[in-house]
Amino acid sequence: MAVPKRKNSRSRTRHRRATWKAKLPQINKQIVNGKVVYSVSHRTDDDGRYNDRQVQDV
């Protein structure tokens, strides 16, 4: 098992951890029948349609 030769400074540790960021999902805003609907990209609708095509049997 590897053992560190010397202690890392707080600055080095925090700098390394600062790059681990969670991304928010890209949400698209659409207007359907006069209502604003938010949806995640590249997902099928509840009825199995994607990009106005039937892709899943529901």
Distance bins in CASP14 RR format, pairs under 12 A and 6 or more apart:
PFRMAT RR
TARGET T0000
AUTHOR 0000-0000-0000
RMODE 2
METHOD distances of the structure
MODEL  1
4 12 0 0 0 0 0 1 0 0 0 0 0
4 13 0 0 0 0 0 1 0 0 0 0 0
6 12 0 0 0 0 0 1 0 0 0 0 0
7 13 0 0 0 0 1 0 0 0 0 0 0
8 14 0 0 0 0 1 0 0 0 0 0 0
8 15 0 0 0 0 1 0 0 0 0 0 0
8 16 0 0 0 0 1 0 0 0 0 0 0
8 17 0 0 0 0 0 1 0 0 0 0 0
9 15 0 0 0 0 1 0 0 0 0 0 0
9 16 0 0 0 0 0 1 0 0 0 0 0
10 16 0 0 0 0 0 1 0 0 0 0 0
10 17 0 0 0 0 0 1 0 0 0 0 0
10 18 0 0 0 0 0 1 0 0 0 0 0
11 17 0 0 0 0 0 1 0 0 0 0 0
11 18 0 0 0 0 0 1 0 0 0 0 0
12 18 0 0 0 0 0 1 0 0 0 0 0
13 19 0 0 0 0 0 1 0 0 0 0 0
13 20 0 0 0 0 0 1 0 0 0 0 0
14 20 0 0 0 0 0 1 0 0 0 0 0
24 40 0 0 0 0 0 1 0 0 0 0 0
24 41 0 0 0 0 0 1 0 0 0 0 0
25 38 0 0 0 0 0 1 0 0 0 0 0
25 39 0 0 0 0 0 1 0 0 0 0 0
25 40 1 0 1 0 0 0 0 0 0 0 0
25 41 1 0 0 1 0 0 0 0 0 0 0
25 42 0 0 0 0 0 1 0 0 0 0 0
25 43 0 0 0 0 1 0 0 0 0 0 0
26 38 0 0 0 0 0 1 0 0 0 0 0
26 39 0 0 0 0 0 1 0 0 0 0 0
26 40 1 0 0 1 0 0 0 0 0 0 0
26 41 1 0 1 0 0 0 0 0 0 0 0
26 42 0 0 0 0 1 0 0 0 0 0 0
26 43 0 0 0 0 0 1 0 0 0 0 0
27 36 0 0 0 0 0 1 0 0 0 0 0
27 37 0 0 0 0 0 1 0 0 0 0 0
27 38 1 0 1 0 0 0 0 0 0 0 0
27 39 1 0 0 1 0 0 0 0 0 0 0
27 40 1 0 0 1 0 0 0 0 0 0 0
27 41 1 0 0 1 0 0 0 0 0 0 0
27 42 0 0 0 0 0 1 0 0 0 0 0
27 43 0 0 0 0 0 1 0 0 0 0 0
28 36 0 0 0 0 0 1 0 0 0 0 0
28 37 0 0 0 0 1 0 0 0 0 0 0
28 38 1 0 0 1 0 0 0 0 0 0 0
28 39 1 0 1 0 0 0 0 0 0 0 0
28 40 1 0 0 1 0 0 0 0 0 0 0
28 41 1 0 1 0 0 0 0 0 0 0 0
28 42 0 0 0 0 1 0 0 0 0 0 0
28 43 0 0 0 0 1 0 0 0 0 0 0
29 35 0 0 0 0 0 1 0 0 0 0 0
29 36 1 0 0 1 0 0 0 0 0 0 0
29 37 1 0 0 1 0 0 0 0 0 0 0
29 38 1 0 1 0 0 0 0 0 0 0 0
29 39 0 0 0 0 1 0 0 0 0 0 0
29 40 0 0 0 0 0 1 0 0 0 0 0
29 41 0 0 0 0 0 1 0 0 0 0 0
30 36 1 0 0 1 0 0 0 0 0 0 0
30 37 1 0 1 0 0 0 0 0 0 0 0
30 38 1 0 0 1 0 0 0 0 0 0 0
30 39 1 0 0 1 0 0 0 0 0 0 0
30 40 0 0 0 0 0 1 0 0 0 0 0
30 41 0 0 0 0 0 1 0 0 0 0 0
30 45 0 0 0 0 0 1 0 0 0 0 0
31 37 1 0 0 1 0 0 0 0 0 0 0
31 38 0 0 0 0 0 1 0 0 0 0 0
31 39 0 0 0 0 0 1 0 0 0 0 0
32 38 0 0 0 0 0 1 0 0 0 0 0
32 39 0 0 0 0 1 0 0 0 0 0 0
32 45 0 0 0 0 1 0 0 0 0 0 0
37 45 0 0 0 0 1 0 0 0 0 0 0
37 46 0 0 0 0 0 1 0 0 0 0 0
39 45 1 0 0 1 0 0 0 0 0 0 0
39 46 0 0 0 0 0 1 0 0 0 0 0
39 49 0 0 0 0 0 1 0 0 0 0 0
39 50 0 0 0 0 0 1 0 0 0 0 0
39 51 0 0 0 0 0 1 0 0 0 0 0
40 50 0 0 0 0 0 1 0 0 0 0 0
41 50 0 0 0 0 0 1 0 0 0 0 0
41 51 0 0 0 0 0 1 0 0 0 0 0
42 50 1 0 0 1 0 0 0 0 0 0 0
42 51 0 0 0 0 1 0 0 0 0 0 0
42 55 0 0 0 0 0 1 0 0 0 0 0
43 49 0 0 0 0 0 1 0 0 0 0 0
43 50 1 0 0 1 0 0 0 0 0 0 0
43 51 0 0 0 0 0 1 0 0 0 0 0
43 55 0 0 0 0 0 1 0 0 0 0 0
43 56 0 0 0 0 0 1 0 0 0 0 0
44 50 1 0 1 0 0 0 0 0 0 0 0
44 51 0 0 0 0 1 0 0 0 0 0 0
44 52 0 0 0 0 0 1 0 0 0 0 0
44 53 0 0 0 0 1 0 0 0 0 0 0
44 54 0 0 0 0 1 0 0 0 0 0 0
44 55 1 0 0 1 0 0 0 0 0 0 0
44 56 1 0 1 0 0 0 0 0 0 0 0
44 57 0 0 0 0 0 1 0 0 0 0 0
44 58 0 0 0 0 1 0 0 0 0 0 0
45 51 0 0 0 0 0 1 0 0 0 0 0
45 52 0 0 0 0 1 0 0 0 0 0 0
45 53 0 0 0 0 0 1 0 0 0 0 0
45 54 0 0 0 0 1 0 0 0 0 0 0
45 55 0 0 0 0 1 0 0 0 0 0 0
45 56 0 0 0 0 1 0 0 0 0 0 0
45 58 0 0 0 0 1 0 0 0 0 0 0
46 56 0 0 0 0 0 1 0 0 0 0 0
46 58 1 0 0 1 0 0 0 0 0 0 0
47 53 0 0 0 0 0 1 0 0 0 0 0
47 54 0 0 0 0 1 0 0 0 0 0 0
47 55 0 0 0 0 0 1 0 0 0 0 0
47 56 0 0 0 0 1 0 0 0 0 0 0
47 57 0 0 0 0 0 1 0 0 0 0 0
47 58 1 0 1 0 0 0 0 0 0 0 0
48 54 1 0 0 1 0 0 0 0 0 0 0
48 55 1 0 0 1 0 0 0 0 0 0 0
48 56 1 0 1 0 0 0 0 0 0 0 0
48 57 1 0 0 1 0 0 0 0 0 0 0
48 58 1 0 1 0 0 0 0 0 0 0 0
49 55 1 0 0 1 0 0 0 0 0 0 0
49 56 0 0 0 0 1 0 0 0 0 0 0
49 57 0 0 0 0 0 1 0 0 0 0 0
49 58 0 0 0 0 1 0 0 0 0 0 0
50 56 1 0 0 1 0 0 0 0 0 0 0
END
